[in-house]
């Protein structure tokens, strides 16, 4: 009987938690706005580092290494899924270059985020071809996508 009761109680708690995740805004995943800012900056920083290593090969600043290109492209692609949830409501103020347009034009920002993710999937495919010739145009597309989003959504 006691067991049945505690089972009921834990189901009830789980239900409440489930409801909470439906009704609380995304920023609840971060305790404070500055945590969200730190998180998204970290994700962008790692994405930039790993993409930068691929770009260096494509631009002749580093020797071409097919495995390193594929490994770094995969890491950049993984990172590309992370920052977006951290543009939480209320995290527009603080140590951030994020423009207000991120929150006032969420649809366009989301479109840019999806575009980047798609371009990084293409970069991964290109990196796995195993030639510098395949890598170059994909790197160029990703860099253009980074720049476009920075122009629209990041302060100088
Ligand atoms: C990079 C990087 C960016 C973009 C951008 C392209 O390697 O870290 O933010 O490319 O410079 O213009």
Backbone and ligand atoms as CSV (ligand in chain L), in Angstrom:
chain,resi,resn,atom,element,x,y,z
A,1,UNK,N,N,0.829,-1.213,0.000
A,1,UNK,CA,C,0.000,0.000,0.000
A,1,UNK,C,C,0.863,1.263,0.000
A,2,UNK,N,N,1.865,1.208,0.900
A,2,UNK,CA,C,2.815,2.324,0.976
A,2,UNK,C,C,3.518,2.494,-0.392
A,3,UNK,N,N,3.862,1.330,-0.962
A,3,UNK,CA,C,4.564,1.344,-2.243
A,3,UNK,C,C,3.695,2.002,-3.331
A,4,UNK,N,N,2.426,1.595,-3.371
A,4,UNK,CA,C,1.491,2.137,-4.354
A,4,UNK,C,C,1.378,3.659,-4.202
A,5,UNK,N,N,1.326,4.046,-2.929
A,5,UNK,CA,C,1.193,5.478,-2.646
A,5,UNK,C,C,2.400,6.262,-3.164
A,6,UNK,N,N,3.620,5.725,-2.885
A,6,UNK,CA,C,4.811,6.468,-3.310
A,6,UNK,C,C,4.933,6.469,-4.835
A,7,UNK,N,N,4.454,5.374,-5.446
A,7,UNK,CA,C,4.471,5.316,-6.914
A,7,UNK,C,C,3.558,6.407,-7.473
A,8,UNK,N,N,2.396,6.536,-6.838
A,8,UNK,CA,C,1.462,7.582,-7.261
A,8,UNK,C,C,2.091,8.968,-7.078
A,9,UNK,N,N,2.723,9.129,-5.905
A,9,UNK,CA,C,3.330,10.427,-5.594
A,9,UNK,C,C,4.414,10.775,-6.602
A,10,UNK,N,N,5.269,9.800,-6.940
A,10,UNK,CA,C,6.350,10.118,-7.877
A,10,UNK,C,C,5.807,10.373,-9.279
A,11,UNK,N,N,4.703,9.696,-9.645
A,11,UNK,CA,C,4.085,9.974,-10.945
A,11,UNK,C,C,3.544,11.389,-10.979
A,12,UNK,N,N,2.992,11.788,-9.853
A,12,UNK,CA,C,2.432,13.135,-9.751
A,12,UNK,C,C,3.532,14.190,-9.883
A,13,UNK,N,N,4.651,13.936,-9.208
A,13,UNK,CA,C,5.801,14.852,-9.307
A,13,UNK,C,C,6.302,14.904,-10.751
A,14,UNK,N,N,6.398,13.738,-11.374
A,14,UNK,CA,C,6.861,13.680,-12.769
A,14,UNK,C,C,5.910,14.462,-13.678
A,15,UNK,N,N,4.619,14.355,-13.399
A,15,UNK,CA,C,3.625,15.084,-14.190
A,15,UNK,C,C,3.817,16.590,-14.028
A,16,UNK,N,N,4.026,17.003,-12.787
A,16,UNK,CA,C,4.248,18.436,-12.525
A,16,UNK,C,C,5.510,18.928,-13.236
A,17,UNK,N,N,6.569,18.121,-13.162
A,17,UNK,CA,C,7.819,18.497,-13.821
A,17,UNK,C,C,7.613,18.599,-15.326
A,18,UNK,N,N,6.862,17.637,-15.845
A,18,UNK,CA,C,6.558,17.637,-17.280
A,18,UNK,C,C,5.790,18.874,-17.676
A,19,UNK,N,N,4.817,19.242,-16.866
A,19,UNK,CA,C,4.036,20.449,-17.135
A,19,UNK,C,C,4.929,21.678,-17.067
A,20,UNK,N,N,5.828,21.635,-16.086
A,20,UNK,CA,C,6.765,22.754,-15.929
A,20,UNK,C,C,7.585,22.975,-17.176
A,21,UNK,N,N,8.057,21.874,-17.781
A,21,UNK,CA,C,8.904,22.028,-18.969
A,21,UNK,C,C,8.095,22.548,-20.158
A,22,UNK,N,N,6.797,22.366,-20.117
A,22,UNK,CA,C,5.964,22.897,-21.213
A,22,UNK,C,C,5.613,24.360,-21.004
A,23,UNK,N,N,5.548,24.768,-19.751
A,23,UNK,CA,C,5.055,26.107,-19.481
A,23,UNK,C,C,6.147,27.118,-19.130
A,24,UNK,N,N,7.332,26.625,-18.701
A,24,UNK,CA,C,8.389,27.588,-18.374
A,24,UNK,C,C,9.202,27.914,-19.620
A,25,UNK,N,N,9.627,29.172,-19.734
A,25,UNK,CA,C,10.376,29.561,-20.928
A,25,UNK,C,C,11.767,28.923,-20.971
A,26,UNK,N,N,12.378,28.972,-22.156
A,26,UNK,CA,C,13.660,28.284,-22.385
A,26,UNK,C,C,14.759,28.769,-21.455
A,27,UNK,N,N,14.702,30.037,-21.037
A,27,UNK,CA,C,15.804,30.539,-20.208
A,27,UNK,C,C,15.878,29.836,-18.868
A,28,UNK,N,N,14.806,29.135,-18.487
A,28,UNK,CA,C,14.835,28.378,-17.238
A,28,UNK,C,C,15.910,27.296,-17.260
A,29,UNK,N,N,16.388,26.959,-18.461
A,29,UNK,CA,C,17.499,26.018,-18.552
A,29,UNK,C,C,18.786,26.617,-18.013
A,30,UNK,N,N,18.834,27.946,-17.912
A,30,UNK,CA,C,19.978,28.644,-17.348
A,30,UNK,C,C,19.492,29.391,-16.109
A,31,UNK,N,N,20.289,29.345,-15.058
A,31,UNK,CA,C,19.869,29.986,-13.816
A,31,UNK,C,C,19.790,31.507,-14.001
A,32,UNK,N,N,20.793,32.052,-14.672
A,32,UNK,CA,C,20.848,33.506,-14.869
A,32,UNK,C,C,21.104,33.810,-16.336
A,33,UNK,N,N,20.736,35.030,-16.755
A,33,UNK,CA,C,20.990,35.464,-18.133
A,33,UNK,C,C,22.473,35.348,-18.463
A,34,UNK,N,N,23.330,35.710,-17.518
A,34,UNK,CA,C,24.773,35.659,-17.823
A,34,UNK,C,C,25.251,34.230,-18.063
A,35,UNK,N,N,24.561,33.250,-17.497
A,35,UNK,CA,C,24.903,31.846,-17.776
A,35,UNK,C,C,24.584,31.496,-19.235
A,36,UNK,N,N,23.457,31.992,-19.703
A,36,UNK,CA,C,23.062,31.758,-21.098
A,36,UNK,C,C,24.060,32.423,-22.048
A,37,UNK,N,N,24.461,33.642,-21.703
A,37,UNK,CA,C,25.423,34.385,-22.535
A,37,UNK,C,C,26.760,33.638,-22.591
A,38,UNK,N,N,27.211,33.184,-21.437
A,38,UNK,CA,C,28.482,32.457,-21.354
A,38,UNK,C,C,28.411,31.156,-22.169
A,39,UNK,N,N,27.283,30.483,-22.054
A,39,UNK,CA,C,27.096,29.210,-22.768
A,39,UNK,C,C,27.167,29.413,-24.277
A,40,UNK,N,N,26.412,30.393,-24.779
A,40,UNK,CA,C,26.389,30.556,-26.244
A,40,UNK,C,C,27.728,31.050,-26.766
A,41,UNK,N,N,28.402,31.910,-25.992
A,41,UNK,CA,C,29.731,32.364,-26.416
A,41,UNK,C,C,30.712,31.186,-26.468
A,42,UNK,N,N,30.616,30.298,-25.494
A,42,UNK,CA,C,31.490,29.114,-25.472
A,42,UNK,C,C,31.256,28.251,-26.698
A,43,UNK,N,N,29.990,28.037,-27.028
A,43,UNK,CA,C,29.656,27.203,-28.194
A,43,UNK,C,C,30.186,27.845,-29.475
A,44,UNK,N,N,29.983,29.160,-29.619
A,44,UNK,CA,C,30.488,29.853,-30.818
A,44,UNK,C,C,32.013,29.820,-30.866
A,45,UNK,N,N,32.633,29.965,-29.706
A,45,UNK,CA,C,34.089,29.959,-29.657
A,45,UNK,C,C,34.653,28.614,-30.131
A,46,UNK,N,N,34.075,27.531,-29.631
A,46,UNK,CA,C,34.526,26.200,-30.053
A,46,UNK,C,C,34.208,25.950,-31.522
A,47,UNK,N,N,33.037,26.395,-31.949
A,47,UNK,CA,C,32.664,26.237,-33.363
A,47,UNK,C,C,33.667,26.971,-34.242
A,48,UNK,N,N,34.005,28.209,-33.839
A,48,UNK,CA,C,34.967,29.016,-34.602
A,48,UNK,C,C,36.352,28.385,-34.622
A,49,UNK,N,N,36.753,27.825,-33.498
A,49,UNK,CA,C,38.071,27.174,-33.427
A,49,UNK,C,C,38.138,25.986,-34.383
A,50,UNK,N,N,37.124,25.137,-34.341
A,50,UNK,CA,C,37.172,23.924,-35.174
A,50,UNK,C,C,36.936,24.227,-36.644
A,51,UNK,N,N,36.024,25.152,-36.910
A,51,UNK,CA,C,35.853,25.560,-38.309
A,51,UNK,C,C,37.119,26.260,-38.801
A,52,UNK,N,N,37.714,27.087,-37.948
A,52,UNK,CA,C,38.931,27.819,-38.307
A,52,UNK,C,C,40.064,26.889,-38.747
A,53,UNK,N,N,40.147,25.723,-38.115
A,53,UNK,CA,C,41.194,24.760,-38.494
A,53,UNK,C,C,40.946,24.200,-39.889
A,54,UNK,N,N,39.679,24.012,-40.221
A,54,UNK,CA,C,39.337,23.533,-41.566
A,54,UNK,C,C,39.584,24.658,-42.571
A,55,UNK,N,N,39.158,25.858,-42.196
A,55,UNK,CA,C,39.318,27.020,-43.083
A,55,UNK,C,C,40.797,27.297,-43.362
A,56,UNK,N,N,41.640,27.104,-42.349
A,56,UNK,CA,C,43.078,27.330,-42.526
A,56,UNK,C,C,43.643,26.408,-43.609
A,57,UNK,N,N,43.143,25.183,-43.659
A,57,UNK,CA,C,43.595,24.245,-44.711
A,57,UNK,C,C,43.089,24.697,-46.071
A,58,UNK,N,N,41.829,25.089,-46.102
A,58,UNK,CA,C,41.227,25.504,-47.374
A,58,UNK,C,C,41.910,26.759,-47.926
A,59,UNK,N,N,42.367,27.612,-47.012
A,59,UNK,CA,C,42.993,28.874,-47.434
A,59,UNK,C,C,44.511,28.777,-47.555
A,60,UNK,N,N,45.063,27.594,-47.353
A,60,UNK,CA,C,46.505,27.395,-47.518
A,60,UNK,C,C,47.333,27.897,-46.351
A,61,UNK,N,N,46.679,28.216,-45.238
A,61,UNK,CA,C,47.424,28.670,-44.057
A,61,UNK,C,C,47.882,27.489,-43.199
A,62,UNK,N,N,47.353,26.327,-43.496
A,62,UNK,CA,C,47.775,25.106,-42.790
A,62,UNK,C,C,47.831,23.991,-43.827
A,63,UNK,N,N,48.731,23.022,-43.617
A,63,UNK,CA,C,48.811,21.917,-44.581
A,63,UNK,C,C,47.526,21.089,-44.579
A,64,UNK,N,N,47.133,20.643,-45.749
A,64,UNK,CA,C,45.910,19.836,-45.851
A,64,UNK,C,C,46.124,18.470,-45.213
A,65,UNK,N,N,45.186,18.127,-44.359
A,65,UNK,CA,C,45.195,16.822,-43.683
A,65,UNK,C,C,43.740,16.354,-43.666
A,66,UNK,N,N,43.441,15.365,-44.481
A,66,UNK,CA,C,42.055,14.935,-44.681
A,66,UNK,C,C,41.381,14.515,-43.373
A,67,UNK,N,N,42.111,13.806,-42.541
A,67,UNK,CA,C,41.506,13.336,-41.286
A,67,UNK,C,C,41.235,14.511,-40.344
A,68,UNK,N,N,42.200,15.406,-40.230
A,68,UNK,CA,C,42.012,16.591,-39.368
A,68,UNK,C,C,40.848,17.439,-39.885
A,69,UNK,N,N,40.736,17.552,-41.193
A,69,UNK,CA,C,39.632,18.328,-41.780
A,69,UNK,C,C,38.293,17.694,-41.409
A,70,UNK,N,N,38.197,16.386,-41.565
A,70,UNK,CA,C,36.942,15.681,-41.262
A,70,UNK,C,C,36.618,15.751,-39.766
A,71,UNK,N,N,37.634,15.572,-38.934
A,71,UNK,CA,C,37.416,15.613,-37.477
A,71,UNK,C,C,36.957,17.003,-37.032
A,72,UNK,N,N,37.619,18.018,-37.537
A,72,UNK,CA,C,37.268,19.386,-37.128
A,72,UNK,C,C,35.933,19.838,-37.703
A,73,UNK,N,N,35.623,19.405,-38.912
A,73,UNK,CA,C,34.319,19.730,-39.508
A,73,UNK,C,C,33.202,19.087,-38.687
A,74,UNK,N,N,33.433,17.864,-38.234
A,74,UNK,CA,C,32.425,17.166,-37.424
A,74,UNK,C,C,32.198,17.900,-36.098
A,75,UNK,N,N,33.284,18.370,-35.490
A,75,UNK,CA,C,33.145,19.097,-34.221
A,75,UNK,C,C,32.425,20.425,-34.436
A,76,UNK,N,N,32.752,21.125,-35.507
A,76,UNK,CA,C,32.070,22.397,-35.802
A,76,UNK,C,C,30.575,22.149,-36.006
A,77,UNK,N,N,30.254,21.068,-36.696
A,77,UNK,CA,C,28.839,20.749,-36.948
A,77,UNK,C,C,28.121,20.436,-35.637
A,78,UNK,N,N,28.772,19.688,-34.793
A,78,UNK,CA,C,28.189,19.379,-33.477
A,78,UNK,C,C,27.927,20.657,-32.688
A,79,UNK,N,N,28.897,21.538,-32.653
A,79,UNK,CA,C,28.742,22.793,-31.903
A,79,UNK,C,C,27.615,23.652,-32.463
A,80,UNK,N,N,27.377,23.530,-33.760
A,80,UNK,CA,C,26.389,24.411,-34.412
A,80,UNK,C,C,24.966,24.201,-33.907
A,81,UNK,N,N,24.738,23.116,-33.206
A,81,UNK,CA,C,23.395,22.861,-32.673
A,81,UNK,C,C,23.178,23.500,-31.296
A,82,UNK,N,N,24.255,23.958,-30.694
A,82,UNK,CA,C,24.171,24.334,-29.281
A,82,UNK,C,C,23.794,25.778,-28.935
A,83,UNK,N,N,24.268,26.787,-29.659
A,83,UNK,CA,C,24.096,28.148,-29.120
A,83,UNK,C,C,22.673,28.660,-29.059
A,84,UNK,N,N,21.818,28.180,-29.928
A,84,UNK,CA,C,20.533,28.848,-30.192
A,84,UNK,C,C,19.605,28.896,-28.998
A,85,UNK,N,N,19.541,27.809,-28.245
A,85,UNK,CA,C,18.663,27.751,-27.072
A,85,UNK,C,C,19.102,28.773,-26.010
A,86,UNK,N,N,20.373,29.188,-26.104
A,86,UNK,CA,C,20.909,30.121,-25.107
A,86,UNK,C,C,20.625,31.590,-25.444
A,87,UNK,N,N,19.964,31.835,-26.579
A,87,UNK,CA,C,19.485,33.199,-26.844
A,87,UNK,C,C,18.114,33.333,-26.180
A,88,UNK,N,N,18.130,33.103,-24.883
A,88,UNK,CA,C,16.905,33.069,-24.095
A,88,UNK,C,C,16.342,34.471,-23.918
A,89,UNK,N,N,15.045,34.548,-23.743
A,89,UNK,CA,C,14.423,35.832,-23.430
A,89,UNK,C,C,15.065,36.373,-22.155
A,90,UNK,N,N,15.386,37.639,-22.158
A,90,UNK,CA,C,16.012,38.256,-20.986
A,90,UNK,C,C,17.532,38.216,-21.006
A,91,UNK,N,N,18.114,37.531,-21.993
A,91,UNK,CA,C,19.587,37.457,-22.065
A,91,UNK,C,C,20.130,38.376,-23.163
A,92,UNK,N,N,19.369,39.417,-23.453
A,92,UNK,CA,C,19.795,40.399,-24.467
A,92,UNK,C,C,20.691,41.485,-23.870
A,93,UNK,N,N,20.719,41.554,-22.554
A,93,UNK,CA,C,21.534,42.568,-21.857
A,93,UNK,C,C,22.670,41.882,-21.104
A,94,UNK,N,N,23.829,42.529,-21.103
A,94,UNK,CA,C,24.984,41.972,-20.397
A,94,UNK,C,C,26.210,41.998,-21.286
A,95,UNK,N,N,27.133,41.072,-21.004
A,95,UNK,CA,C,28.393,41.003,-21.756
A,95,UNK,C,C,28.142,40.302,-23.090
A,96,UNK,N,N,27.444,40.987,-23.969
A,96,UNK,CA,C,27.062,40.352,-25.232
A,96,UNK,C,C,27.036,41.355,-26.370
A,97,UNK,N,N,27.403,40.860,-27.553
A,97,UNK,CA,C,27.306,41.679,-28.772
A,97,UNK,C,C,26.032,41.347,-29.536
A,98,UNK,N,N,25.185,40.540,-28.944
A,98,UNK,CA,C,23.939,40.149,-29.610
A,98,UNK,C,C,23.063,41.375,-29.862
A,99,UNK,N,N,22.615,41.528,-31.105
A,99,UNK,CA,C,21.731,42.651,-31.441
A,99,UNK,C,C,20.297,42.363,-31.005
A,100,UNK,N,N,19.536,43.416,-30.720
A,100,UNK,CA,C,18.115,43.229,-30.327
A,100,UNK,C,C,17.291,42.495,-31.389
A,101,UNK,N,N,17.752,42.553,-32.650
A,101,UNK,CA,C,17.025,41.884,-33.749
A,101,UNK,C,C,16.892,40.376,-33.520
A,102,UNK,N,N,17.802,39.807,-32.738
A,102,UNK,CA,C,17.705,38.366,-32.444
A,102,UNK,C,C,16.369,38.052,-31.775
A,103,UNK,N,N,15.931,38.976,-30.927
A,103,UNK,CA,C,14.671,38.762,-30.191
A,103,UNK,C,C,13.478,39.399,-30.891
A,104,UNK,N,N,13.736,40.458,-31.678
A,104,UNK,CA,C,12.606,41.122,-32.339
A,104,UNK,C,C,12.275,40.465,-33.682
A,105,UNK,N,N,13.230,39.714,-34.225
A,105,UNK,CA,C,12.983,39.016,-35.488
A,105,UNK,C,C,13.443,37.562,-35.345
A,106,UNK,N,N,12.768,36.870,-34.459
A,106,UNK,CA,C,13.164,35.503,-34.113
A,106,UNK,C,C,13.126,34.566,-35.311
A,107,UNK,N,N,12.152,34.782,-36.206
A,107,UNK,CA,C,12.012,33.886,-37.358
A,107,UNK,C,C,13.231,33.985,-38.274
A,108,UNK,N,N,13.686,35.225,-38.490
A,108,UNK,CA,C,14.842,35.404,-39.380
A,108,UNK,C,C,16.120,34.881,-38.722
A,109,UNK,N,N,16.225,35.053,-37.415
A,109,UNK,CA,C,17.396,34.535,-36.701
A,109,UNK,C,C,17.407,32.997,-36.751
A,110,UNK,N,N,16.242,32.411,-36.539
A,110,UNK,CA,C,16.124,30.945,-36.595
A,110,UNK,C,C,16.490,30.417,-37.980
A,111,UNK,N,N,16.086,31.172,-39.005
A,111,UNK,CA,C,16.408,30.798,-40.382
A,111,UNK,C,C,17.933,30.805,-40.590
A,112,UNK,N,N,18.583,31.827,-40.046
A,112,UNK,CA,C,20.047,31.923,-40.146
A,112,UNK,C,C,20.727,30.786,-39.406
A,113,UNK,N,N,20.181,30.441,-38.253
A,113,UNK,CA,C,20.739,29.343,-37.460
A,113,UNK,C,C,20.610,28.025,-38.229
A,114,UNK,N,N,19.455,27.828,-38.865
A,114,UNK,CA,C,19.233,26.603,-39.638
A,114,UNK,C,C,20.137,26.545,-40.865
A,115,UNK,N,N,20.336,27.709,-41.469
A,115,UNK,CA,C,21.210,27.792,-42.648
A,115,UNK,C,C,22.638,27.373,-42.271
A,116,UNK,N,N,23.114,27.881,-41.148
A,116,UNK,CA,C,24.471,27.533,-40.697
A,116,UNK,C,C,24.592,26.030,-40.459
A,117,UNK,N,N,23.596,25.473,-39.783
A,117,UNK,CA,C,23.633,24.038,-39.499
A,117,UNK,C,C,23.648,23.234,-40.792
A,118,UNK,N,N,22.870,23.657,-41.764
A,118,UNK,CA,C,22.821,22.962,-43.052
A,118,UNK,C,C,24.155,23.083,-43.794
A,119,UNK,N,N,24.758,24.268,-43.745
A,119,UNK,CA,C,26.053,24.452,-44.425
A,119,UNK,C,C,27.151,23.620,-43.762
A,120,UNK,N,N,27.049,23.447,-42.454
A,120,UNK,CA,C,28.064,22.638,-41.764
A,120,UNK,C,C,27.869,21.151,-42.032
A,121,UNK,N,N,26.636,20.732,-42.272
A,121,UNK,CA,C,26.403,19.347,-42.708
A,121,UNK,C,C,27.078,19.137,-44.072
A,122,UNK,N,N,26.916,20.126,-44.961
A,122,UNK,CA,C,27.557,20.041,-46.291
A,122,UNK,C,C,29.079,20.045,-46.170
A,123,UNK,N,N,29.591,20.856,-45.232
A,123,UNK,CA,C,31.048,20.891,-45.030
A,123,UNK,C,C,31.554,19.514,-44.598
A,124,UNK,N,N,30.788,18.863,-43.741
A,124,UNK,CA,C,31.154,17.514,-43.289
A,124,UNK,C,C,31.234,16.536,-44.451
A,125,UNK,N,N,30.237,16.592,-45.316
A,125,UNK,CA,C,30.229,15.700,-46.478
A,125,UNK,C,C,31.440,16.009,-47.355
A,126,UNK,N,N,31.687,17.301,-47.551
A,126,UNK,CA,C,32.819,17.718,-48.392
A,126,UNK,C,C,34.146,17.284,-47.774
A,127,UNK,N,N,34.248,17.405,-46.444
A,127,UNK,CA,C,35.501,17.037,-45.773
A,127,UNK,C,C,35.774,15.544,-45.908
A,128,UNK,N,N,34.700,14.763,-45.972
A,128,UNK,CA,C,34.872,13.306,-46.073
A,128,UNK,C,C,35.207,12.835,-47.483
A,129,UNK,N,N,35.080,13.728,-48.469
A,129,UNK,CA,C,35.507,13.377,-49.832
A,129,UNK,C,C,37.015,13.129,-49.822
A,130,UNK,N,N,37.718,13.912,-49.019
A,130,UNK,CA,C,39.153,13.661,-48.854
A,130,UNK,C,C,40.052,14.429,-49.803
A,131,UNK,N,N,39.509,15.478,-50.418
A,131,UNK,CA,C,40.352,16.325,-51.271
A,131,UNK,C,C,40.182,17.791,-50.889
A,132,UNK,N,N,41.255,18.564,-51.107
A,132,UNK,CA,C,41.222,19.995,-50.837
A,132,UNK,C,C,40.247,20.710,-51.779
A,133,UNK,N,N,40.139,20.200,-52.983
A,133,UNK,CA,C,39.244,20.788,-53.992
A,133,UNK,C,C,37.787,20.717,-53.540
A,134,UNK,N,N,37.409,19.618,-52.905
A,134,UNK,CA,C,36.033,19.458,-52.416
A,134,UNK,C,C,35.790,20.351,-51.203
A,135,UNK,N,N,36.857,20.542,-50.415
A,135,UNK,CA,C,36.730,21.286,-49.156
A,135,UNK,C,C,36.514,22.780,-49.385
A,136,UNK,N,N,37.255,23.328,-50.336
A,136,UNK,CA,C,37.289,24.788,-50.524
A,136,UNK,C,C,35.927,25.462,-50.681
A,137,UNK,N,N,35.090,25.031,-51.626
A,137,UNK,CA,C,33.795,25.728,-51.787
A,137,UNK,C,C,32.882,25.595,-50.574
A,138,UNK,N,N,32.971,24.467,-49.879
A,138,UNK,CA,C,32.131,24.274,-48.682
A,138,UNK,C,C,32.585,25.194,-47.561
A,139,UNK,N,N,33.893,25.373,-47.414
A,139,UNK,CA,C,34.433,26.300,-46.409
A,139,UNK,C,C,33.970,27.713,-46.724
A,140,UNK,N,N,34.034,28.057,-47.984
A,140,UNK,CA,C,33.626,29.388,-48.413
A,140,UNK,C,C,32.141,29.649,-48.112
A,141,UNK,N,N,31.298,28.655,-48.330
A,141,UNK,CA,C,29.866,28.789,-48.019
A,141,UNK,C,C,29.622,28.966,-46.526
A,142,UNK,N,N,30.335,28.194,-45.724
A,142,UNK,CA,C,30.172,28.320,-44.269
A,142,UNK,C,C,30.627,29.705,-43.821
A,143,UNK,N,N,31.793,30.132,-44.283
A,143,UNK,CA,C,32.316,31.446,-43.875
A,143,UNK,C,C,31.346,32.558,-44.258
A,144,UNK,N,N,30.748,32.448,-45.433
A,144,UNK,CA,C,29.762,33.440,-45.879
A,144,UNK,C,C,28.534,33.451,-44.978
A,145,UNK,N,N,28.143,32.268,-44.533
A,145,UNK,CA,C,26.989,32.148,-43.640
A,145,UNK,C,C,27.299,32.748,-42.270
A,146,UNK,N,N,28.508,32.499,-41.765
A,146,UNK,CA,C,28.943,33.117,-40.493
A,146,UNK,C,C,28.873,34.630,-40.623
A,147,UNK,N,N,29.467,35.128,-41.703
A,147,UNK,CA,C,29.564,36.581,-41.887
A,147,UNK,C,C,28.184,37.228,-42.027
A,148,UNK,N,N,27.328,36.601,-42.809
A,148,UNK,CA,C,25.984,37.133,-43.022
A,148,UNK,C,C,25.236,37.286,-41.697
A,149,UNK,N,N,25.316,36.266,-40.867
A,149,UNK,CA,C,24.626,36.304,-39.577
A,149,UNK,C,C,25.271,37.335,-38.643
A,150,UNK,N,N,26.595,37.431,-38.679
A,150,UNK,CA,C,27.268,38.458,-37.865
A,150,UNK,C,C,26.834,39.856,-38.296
A,151,UNK,N,N,26.775,40.075,-39.594
A,151,UNK,CA,C,26.357,41.391,-40.105
A,151,UNK,C,C,24.948,41.755,-39.622
A,152,UNK,N,N,24.077,40.773,-39.635
A,152,UNK,CA,C,22.670,41.044,-39.267
A,152,UNK,C,C,22.415,41.042,-37.768
A,153,UNK,N,N,23.138,40.220,-37.045
A,153,UNK,CA,C,22.732,39.954,-35.657
A,153,UNK,C,C,23.806,40.186,-34.598
A,154,UNK,N,N,25.009,40.576,-35.012
A,154,UNK,CA,C,26.064,40.818,-34.020
A,154,UNK,C,C,26.595,42.242,-34.134
A,155,UNK,N,N,26.671,42.919,-33.015
A,155,UNK,CA,C,27.247,44.260,-32.997
A,155,UNK,C,C,28.742,44.190,-33.279
A,156,UNK,N,N,29.257,45.253,-33.861
A,156,UNK,CA,C,30.699,45.319,-34.210
A,156,UNK,C,C,31.568,45.238,-32.966
L,1,LIG,C1,C,35.633,32.015,-39.231
L,1,LIG,C2,C,35.145,32.518,-38.001
L,1,LIG,C3,C,34.120,33.332,-38.290
L,1,LIG,C4,C,33.872,33.357,-39.735
L,1,LIG,C5,C,33.874,34.729,-40.287
L,1,LIG,C6,C,33.636,34.700,-41.770
L,1,LIG,O1,O,36.558,31.240,-39.362
L,1,LIG,O2,O,35.577,32.249,-36.780
L,1,LIG,O3,O,33.392,33.985,-37.429
L,1,LIG,O4,O,34.903,32.533,-40.283
L,1,LIG,O5,O,35.098,35.349,-40.024
L,1,LIG,O6,O,33.615,35.996,-42.276
